[in-house]
Amino acid sequence: MGRPRGGAAPSLSKNGGRVSSALVDHSSRWERLASRLPELGVDAFLVTKLPNVRYLCGFTGSNGQLLLTESGGVFLTDGRYVEQARHEVPDLGRASYAGEMPPKLAEACRELGVGRMAFEATHLTFDLYSRVTATGLELVPAADEVERLRRVKDPEERALLESAQAITDESFESITGKLVEGVTERSVALDLDTAMRARGAEASAFETVVAFGENAAEPHHRPAERPLGRGDVVKIDFGCVVGGYHSDMTRTIAFGDPPAKLREVHSIVRRAQEAGVQAVRPGTPCQEVDRITREIIREAGYGEQYVHSVGHGVGLEIHEGPWLRPGNEEALPEGAVVTVEPGIYLEGLGGVRIEDMVEVRPSGPHVLPRTGKELIVL
């Protein structure tokens, strides 16, 4: 079934300063997961969560499973992706199925001498679990094994995140000139999505949030036909995807002079956000970043209006570990990329959130966005 090849160090080709493709050393990722098999007490690991499959072998389609052992592995998919897998997964054995996956998986296990395998307990459905175990295979639950590997980004991943952020910055700059009286949230969101695609993004990272005035009090407002008027704050939370990697940024600006209270709130959120960014260092407990931002906002009298955690990791998924939230004692690892995004939301008036992606470096936090955080008044 084949062992992933090692080979030359990964390299990047660039176009106009942005990553256009990357040769990723998937074998080193595979080997890190394979090293866990003895401790897990299994012969192999069955990976079914698509972002994890992509991380380990490079497959970008919508259906694929990966069976990895200490000495080899096999990638499984249906007939739609046989040719794609040939290009994207050249270093592993490949098997395809026309009907259900479990019989083909059992066949691959027999060839590899696998009888007992770990599976992703937070992803595999009970239905598929039942059908796999019905073939005689033994499944052992494991949680977050691949996700823990993904928390520390390698150079190729960091380059793709920087590229996605560069498009995000440029698109934000281009959209501010389209904020005119009477324009709707929905039309601004569409223009922003189009601007990112025109600059090379594969897709938007999530449904773009554009919220005017009182709608900005909803942390994840869905753009509607609400027109922009003088005195409105404008909260924009958006990002894009490049090479499978996401960007995530929020800025709150004003169209005309905003209410005095929202000016005050913007100043408080900015101060909390910058303090949180400075706490993003290797070894800092995730909950500490949240605590620092929350304490500043609580002391200013808006603790009850800060209704979400301060941040999360970003990568192949828009929300992934490490999780910067109360109760998470996990230490931030060097090389992780996380968001810092405190907010205050005032019912009937509006809200403010400021968000940056930040890389965890020993020398101090590396903020990916170049877009300023001051209150811009258009």
Summary of the structure (lengths in Angstrom):
residues: 378
radius of gyration: 22.9
end to end distance: 60.8
largest distance: 70.2
contacts: 1327
relative contact order: 0.11
helix: 36%
strand: 25%
